[in-house]
Amino acid sequence: MEMVCDPTTAEGLDALDAAVDRLQTAGVTPVDDADARALTIRLENVARRVQSLQIDLVAEIDRTGVHAADGHASAKVMVRHHANLSTREAARRAACAKALRSLPTVGAAFAEGAIGRCQVERIARAHANPRVRDAVEANEASFATEAATDTYRVFDQKVREWVSLLDEDGTRDRDQAAHDKRDARLHQNFDGGWEITGRCGSLVGAELWSIFNAQLKAETLADWDKARAEHGDAATQADLPRTDAQRRFDALEEIFRSAAAHHATSAGGSQVVTNVVIDQPTFEHIAARLAGIDPTPVDDAFKLFPAIGRRCSTLDGNPIEPTAAVAAALIGHIRRVVVGSDSVVIDLGRKSRLFTGPAALAVKLSSTTCYWPGCHVPVTDCQSDHLTPWSDQGGRNGDGGGSTNPRNGGPACGRHNRLRTHGYTTWRDPTGTWHITRPDGTEIT
């Protein structure tokens, strides 16, 4: 563990570590219900005080600007990287830090453990609204009091209703707020499935609803046609091949595909391609099973965690169920790529000044995100960057100079691709691990 520069801070952290060690040794098993209540409250108070320090740290990193030294775009990105946080968790801490700069009374209540981080996050969301920010700051003492005395459910309802009264003035303002906050997201769950969420204003929503309903009607009529073809006029709802939920999703999928087809044929458009990467042993194993052949036994490397050399995902690392990937390959296109032991696609030669076509794709196959520590920009949004510059005929990447081939390439977002021109050096060791060194020669970890 790295030493903390300030002796007082280091001493405090050492004492905290020791106290937690003692508590873990003693355990937190309650003797009865009253003890359980007391332990819950006491431990929550301590946890809240520590969480307030985590928020303070984000604020101090942002204030001092020390995150920029290693190329991190913000304090949020630096903390996310070194604390190994989810993007959502890092964003929550950053939002709280921003709000508490203007809400000292709320911050003091948090530091004392009187209110929890969930209450602070709720206040921060209200404070982030520019139309009520001044009112939040003027009423922060009331916010702190209500947060400490109300249950979270009641407090959340009070904040929501208060913001609604201040921020909205009739249907037009509410609709404008919904339009301003319009959003659409596709989120992949742990089981590999996806969820789609979104929001918008009334007029656009009505238009989308009309389009969706038209497609849903077409899907429903297609199901009835199929059912009547099999069962005649006696067909009932139970004979339809898809459920209502399945038809709704298939309608949305068809709208997406129609939009993609239109984009491909429009001026300046192109075909939208989803690249799925799967290793050969996994492909052969699944293909044999689909063909009704007893597949070869799964080798030992397949059973280890992590399964080195095994992959079935998009370029950005979104996992794909292998059976679905192999089945799609049987009716789609497949490309064979040979990868070395260092995870680098085999050399394509010194073909051109820029990485284009298959060469650019080969570079992106080496990672799922930008190679810079702490940067989560997906590889499909990255540039294929020369590790050894084109003009440099030396280099350390085993290619004899700055050639345009996958071994001398890496995926970098625009920010970090430009940052490399300021004295930073990027290279990849024989195991495929990325290394970034600062202008002074020290390595970013």
LINKAJO-V849775 format. One record per residue. N is the residue number from 1. RES is the residue in one small letter. PHI is phi in radians with two decimals (NA if undefined). PSI is psi in radians with two decimals (none if undefined). BURIAL is I if it has 16 or more other ideal C-beta (glycine too) atoms within 10 Angstrom, else O. Layout:
N RES PHI PSI BURIAL
N RES PHI PSI BURIAL
This chain:
1 m NA 2.35 O
2 e -1.21 2.58 O
3 m -1.33 2.48 O
4 v -1.45 2.31 O
5 c -1.09 -0.83 O
6 d -1.31 2.13 O
7 p -1.04 -0.68 O
8 t -1.15 -0.74 O
9 t -1.11 -0.75 O
10 a -1.08 -0.71 O
11 e -1.14 -0.71 O
12 g -1.13 -0.72 O
13 l -1.17 -0.67 O
14 d -1.07 -0.74 O
15 a -1.14 -0.68 O
16 l -1.14 -0.76 O
17 d -1.01 -0.80 O
18 a -1.12 -0.70 O
19 a -1.14 -0.72 O
20 v -1.15 -0.69 O
21 d -1.01 -0.80 O
22 r -1.11 -0.70 O
23 l -1.19 -0.70 O
24 q -1.14 -0.64 O
25 t -1.16 -0.74 O
26 a -1.23 -0.56 O
27 g 1.46 2.96 O
28 v -2.24 0.70 O
29 t -1.45 2.05 O
30 p -1.31 2.62 O
31 v -1.52 -0.45 O
32 d -2.77 -3.07 O
33 d -1.15 -0.63 O
34 a -1.15 -0.70 O
35 d -1.16 -0.64 O
36 a -1.08 -0.74 O
37 r -1.12 -0.78 O
38 a -1.13 -0.75 O
39 l -1.12 -0.72 O
40 t -1.04 -0.83 O
41 i -1.16 -0.79 O
42 r -1.14 -0.80 O
43 l -1.17 -0.65 O
44 e -1.11 -0.69 O
45 n -1.06 -0.77 O
46 v -1.13 -0.77 O
47 a -1.08 -0.70 O
48 r -1.09 -0.69 I
49 r -1.16 -0.68 O
50 v -1.17 -0.72 O
51 q -1.09 -0.61 I
52 s -1.12 -0.59 I
53 l -1.21 -0.62 O
54 q -1.09 -0.70 O
55 i -1.18 -0.72 I
56 d -1.03 -0.65 I
57 l -1.12 -0.75 O
58 v -1.04 -0.76 I
59 a -1.10 -0.71 I
60 e -1.23 -0.67 O
61 i -1.09 -0.73 I
62 d -1.15 -0.72 I
63 r -1.15 -0.73 O
64 t -1.45 -0.36 O
65 g 1.29 0.30 O
66 v -1.20 -0.27 O
67 h -1.15 -0.45 I
68 a -1.24 -0.36 O
69 a -1.06 -0.63 O
70 d -1.79 0.30 I
71 g 1.42 0.18 I
72 h -1.28 2.40 I
73 a -1.22 -0.41 I
74 s -2.83 2.98 I
75 a -1.08 -0.64 I
76 k -1.03 -0.79 I
77 v -1.15 -0.72 I
78 m -1.11 -0.81 I
79 v -1.17 -0.70 I
80 r -1.01 -0.73 I
81 h -1.21 -0.94 I
82 h -1.33 -0.47 O
83 a -1.62 -0.04 O
84 n 0.97 0.95 O
85 l -1.73 2.83 I
86 s -1.27 2.75 O
87 t -1.05 -0.66 O
88 r -1.16 -0.74 O
89 e -1.14 -0.74 O
90 a -1.10 -0.68 I
91 a -1.14 -0.66 O
92 r -1.12 -0.75 I
93 r -1.10 -0.73 I
94 a -1.14 -0.69 I
95 a -1.14 -0.71 I
96 c -1.13 -0.75 I
97 a -1.06 -0.72 I
98 k -1.13 -0.76 I
99 a -1.20 -0.72 I
100 l -1.19 -0.31 I
101 r -1.06 -0.51 O
102 s -1.87 0.03 O
103 l -2.25 1.23 I
104 p -1.13 -0.58 O
105 t -1.17 -0.74 O
106 v -1.12 -0.73 I
107 g -1.08 -0.68 I
108 a -1.16 -0.70 O
109 a -1.13 -0.63 I
110 f -1.16 -0.79 I
111 a -1.11 -0.51 I
112 e -1.44 -0.21 O
113 g 1.50 0.13 I
114 a -1.24 -0.55 I
115 i -2.22 2.74 I
116 g -1.72 3.07 I
117 r -1.22 -0.51 I
118 c -1.12 -0.66 O
119 q -1.18 -0.72 I
120 v -1.09 -0.73 I
121 e -1.11 -0.64 O
122 r -1.18 -0.71 I
123 i -1.16 -0.68 I
124 a -1.10 -0.65 I
125 r -1.12 -0.69 I
126 a -1.16 -0.72 I
127 h -1.15 -0.50 I
128 a -1.22 -0.30 O
129 n -1.37 1.94 O
130 p -1.08 -0.38 O
131 r -1.37 -0.29 O
132 v -2.18 0.07 I
133 r -1.01 -0.80 O
134 d -1.08 -0.68 O
135 a -1.20 -0.64 I
136 v -1.08 -0.80 I
137 e -1.13 -0.64 I
138 a -1.23 -0.42 O
139 n -1.95 0.36 O
140 e -1.09 -0.56 I
141 a -1.10 -0.72 O
142 s -1.16 -0.68 O
143 f -1.04 -0.80 I
144 a -1.11 -0.72 I
145 t -1.16 -0.85 O
146 e -1.12 -0.67 I
147 a -1.11 -0.59 I
148 a -1.40 -0.44 O
149 t -1.82 -0.54 O
150 d -1.50 2.72 O
151 t -1.16 2.75 O
152 y -1.05 -0.70 O
153 r -1.04 -0.79 O
154 v -1.18 -0.75 O
155 f -1.08 -0.77 I
156 d -1.04 -0.76 I
157 q -1.12 -0.72 O
158 k -1.09 -0.78 I
159 v -1.12 -0.77 I
160 r -1.06 -0.79 O
161 e -1.19 -0.68 O
162 w -1.12 -0.79 I
163 v -1.10 -0.69 I
164 s -1.08 -0.71 O
165 l -1.17 -0.70 O
166 l -1.35 -0.62 O
167 d -1.57 -0.44 I
168 e -1.96 2.45 O
169 d -2.34 1.37 O
170 g 1.58 3.10 O
171 t -1.08 -0.66 O
172 r -1.09 -0.77 O
173 d -1.19 -0.67 O
174 r -1.12 -0.71 O
175 d -1.19 -0.67 I
176 q -1.13 -0.67 O
177 a -1.11 -0.72 O
178 a -1.12 -0.65 O
179 h -1.18 -0.73 O
180 d -1.12 -0.54 O
181 k -1.70 0.28 O
182 r -0.99 2.50 O
183 d -2.81 2.69 O
184 a -2.61 2.34 O
185 r -2.47 2.56 O
186 l -2.02 2.12 O
187 h -2.14 2.26 O
188 q -1.58 2.27 O
189 n -1.50 3.02 O
190 f -1.10 -0.48 O
191 d -1.44 0.06 O
192 g 1.63 -0.32 O
193 g -1.30 2.96 O
194 w -2.13 2.62 O
195 e -2.13 2.49 O
196 i -2.03 2.21 O
197 t -2.29 2.74 O
198 g -3.02 2.96 O
199 r -2.74 2.71 O
200 c -2.88 3.13 I
201 g -1.38 3.08 I
202 s -1.20 -0.76 O
203 l -1.20 -0.86 O
204 v -1.08 -0.70 O
205 g -1.06 -0.71 I
206 a -1.13 -0.66 O
207 e -1.17 -0.78 O
208 l -1.10 -0.67 O
209 w -1.10 -0.69 O
210 s -1.12 -0.77 O
211 i -1.11 -0.80 O
212 f -1.10 -0.78 O
213 n -1.13 -0.63 O
214 a -1.10 -0.77 O
215 q -1.21 -0.66 I
216 l -1.11 -0.68 I
217 k -1.09 -0.72 O
218 a -1.10 -0.71 O
219 e -1.14 -0.70 I
220 t -1.16 -0.76 I
221 l -1.09 -0.65 O
222 a -1.12 -0.68 O
223 d -1.15 -0.71 I
224 w -1.16 -0.68 O
225 d -1.05 -0.74 O
226 k -1.18 -0.72 O
227 a -1.13 -0.73 I
228 r -1.23 -0.54 O
229 a -1.14 -0.52 O
230 e -1.61 -0.59 O
231 h -2.09 0.00 O
232 g 1.30 -2.83 O
233 d -1.19 -0.19 O
234 a -1.45 0.00 O
235 a -1.05 2.45 I
236 t -2.13 3.10 O
237 q -0.97 -0.61 O
238 a -1.17 -0.32 O
239 d -1.53 -0.12 O
240 l -1.18 2.40 I
241 p -1.25 -0.32 O
242 r -2.21 2.66 O
243 t -1.37 2.93 O
244 d -1.01 -0.75 O
245 a -1.11 -0.73 O
246 q -1.13 -0.69 O
247 r -1.14 -0.66 I
248 r -1.09 -0.79 I
249 f -1.18 -0.75 O
250 d -1.08 -0.56 I
251 a -1.13 -0.77 I
252 l -1.13 -0.71 I
253 e -1.06 -0.74 O
254 e -1.14 -0.63 O
255 i -1.11 -0.76 I
256 f -1.05 -0.82 O
257 r -1.16 -0.65 O
258 s -1.11 -0.70 O
259 a -1.11 -0.72 O
260 a -1.13 -0.71 O
261 a -1.13 -0.69 O
262 h -1.13 -0.73 O
263 h -1.08 -0.67 O
264 a -1.16 -0.54 O
265 t -1.73 -0.11 O
266 s -1.43 2.81 O
267 a -1.07 2.23 O
268 g 1.38 -0.02 O
269 g -1.49 3.10 O
270 s -2.73 2.85 O
271 q -1.21 2.36 O
272 v -1.48 2.09 O
273 v -2.02 2.35 O
274 t -1.88 1.94 O
275 n -1.52 2.20 O
276 v -1.98 2.22 I
277 v -1.83 2.18 I
278 i -2.41 2.41 I
279 d -1.34 2.71 I
280 q -1.10 -0.80 O
281 p -1.03 -0.72 O
282 t -1.14 -0.73 I
283 f -1.04 -0.83 I
284 e -1.14 -0.68 O
285 h -1.09 -0.83 I
286 i -1.23 -0.70 I
287 a -1.07 -0.71 I
288 a -1.10 -0.73 O
289 r -1.13 -0.74 O
290 l -1.11 -0.53 O
291 a -1.45 -0.01 O
292 g 1.42 0.27 O
293 i -1.72 2.45 O
294 d -1.12 1.95 O
295 p -1.21 2.75 O
296 t -1.09 2.55 O
297 p -1.01 2.54 O
298 v -1.17 2.22 O
299 d -1.30 2.95 O
300 d -1.06 -0.65 O
301 a -1.09 -0.50 O
302 f -1.20 -0.46 O
303 k -1.58 -0.24 O
304 l -1.35 2.70 O
305 f -2.05 2.19 O
306 p -1.32 2.70 O
307 a -1.36 1.62 O
308 i -1.08 2.30 O
309 g 1.47 -0.10 O
310 r -1.69 2.36 O
311 r -2.76 2.40 I
312 c -2.61 1.66 I
313 s -2.80 3.01 I
314 t -1.33 3.05 I
315 l -1.02 -0.59 I
316 d -1.43 0.02 I
317 g 1.58 0.11 O
318 n -1.25 2.08 O
319 p -1.14 2.49 O
320 i -2.11 2.36 I
321 e -1.12 2.18 O
322 p -0.97 -0.68 I
323 t -1.09 -0.71 O
324 a -1.15 -0.67 O
325 a -1.14 -0.78 I
326 v -1.17 -0.72 I
327 a -1.08 -0.69 O
328 a -1.15 -0.62 O
329 a -1.14 -0.53 I
330 l -1.19 -0.41 O
331 i -2.02 -0.01 O
332 g -2.00 -2.50 O
333 h -1.97 2.61 O
334 i -2.38 2.47 O
335 r -2.25 2.31 O
336 r -1.61 2.25 O
337 v -2.22 2.30 O
338 v -1.71 2.25 O
339 v -2.08 2.38 I
340 g -1.36 3.06 O
341 s -1.15 -0.31 O
342 d -1.66 0.30 O
343 s 1.22 0.30 I
344 v -1.76 2.32 I
345 v -1.11 2.51 I
346 i -0.99 2.58 O
347 d -0.95 2.25 I
348 l -1.76 0.02 I
349 g 1.57 2.94 O
350 r -1.51 1.46 O
351 k -1.62 -0.77 O
352 s -2.66 2.97 O
353 r -1.20 -0.62 O
354 l -2.01 2.68 O
355 f -1.35 2.06 I
356 t -2.38 2.85 O
357 g 0.95 -2.36 O
358 p -1.03 -0.58 O
359 a -1.13 -0.75 I
360 a -1.14 -0.69 I
361 l -1.13 -0.71 I
362 a -1.07 -0.68 I
363 v -1.08 -0.76 I
364 k -1.26 -0.31 I
365 l -1.21 -0.24 I
366 s -1.40 -0.17 I
367 s -2.75 2.93 I
368 t -1.88 -0.21 I
369 t -2.44 3.04 I
370 c -0.95 2.47 I
371 y -1.31 -0.15 I
372 w -1.25 2.37 I
373 p -0.97 2.23 I
374 g 1.50 -0.11 I
375 c -1.62 2.20 I
376 h -1.90 0.30 O
377 v -1.08 2.15 I
378 p -1.09 2.66 I
379 v -1.10 -0.50 I
380 t -1.23 -0.27 O
381 d -1.76 0.15 O
382 c -1.73 2.88 I
383 q -1.73 2.61 I
384 s -1.48 1.87 I
385 d -1.80 2.44 I
386 h -1.27 2.20 I
387 l -1.24 -0.90 I
388 t -1.66 2.12 I
389 p -0.93 2.62 O
390 w -0.93 -0.64 O
391 s -1.39 -0.19 O
392 d -1.70 2.05 O
393 q -1.62 0.11 O
394 g -1.63 -2.48 O
395 g 2.11 2.92 I
396 r -2.15 0.17 O
397 n -1.71 0.27 I
398 g 1.35 0.31 O
399 d -2.07 0.04 I
400 g 1.33 0.23 O
401 g 2.60 -2.97 O
402 g -1.49 0.92 I
403 s -1.33 2.82 I
404 t -1.66 1.48 I
405 n -2.57 2.78 I
406 p -0.99 -0.58 I
407 r -1.12 -0.51 I
408 n -1.74 0.37 I
409 g -2.21 2.74 I
410 g -2.71 2.62 I
411 p -1.39 2.11 I
412 a -2.27 2.38 I
413 c -1.19 2.89 I
414 g -1.00 -0.71 O
415 r -1.09 -0.84 O
416 h -1.42 -0.39 I
417 n -1.14 -0.72 I
418 r -1.25 -0.62 O
419 l -1.12 -0.49 I
420 r -1.09 -0.41 I
421 t -1.33 -0.04 O
422 h -1.81 0.55 O
423 g 1.73 -0.01 O
424 y -1.47 2.58 I
425 t -2.14 2.34 O
426 t -2.07 2.30 I
427 w -2.65 2.89 I
428 r -2.21 2.26 I
429 d -1.46 3.06 O
430 p -1.06 -0.32 O
431 t -1.52 -0.07 O
432 g 1.59 0.09 O
433 t -1.43 2.36 O
434 w -1.44 2.55 I
435 h -2.35 2.31 O
436 i -2.11 2.17 I
437 t -1.95 2.49 O
438 r -1.31 2.97 O
439 p -1.02 -0.45 O
440 d -1.51 0.04 O
441 g 1.65 -0.14 O
442 t -1.44 2.71 O
443 e -1.68 2.44 O
444 i -1.42 2.22 I
445 t -1.93 none O
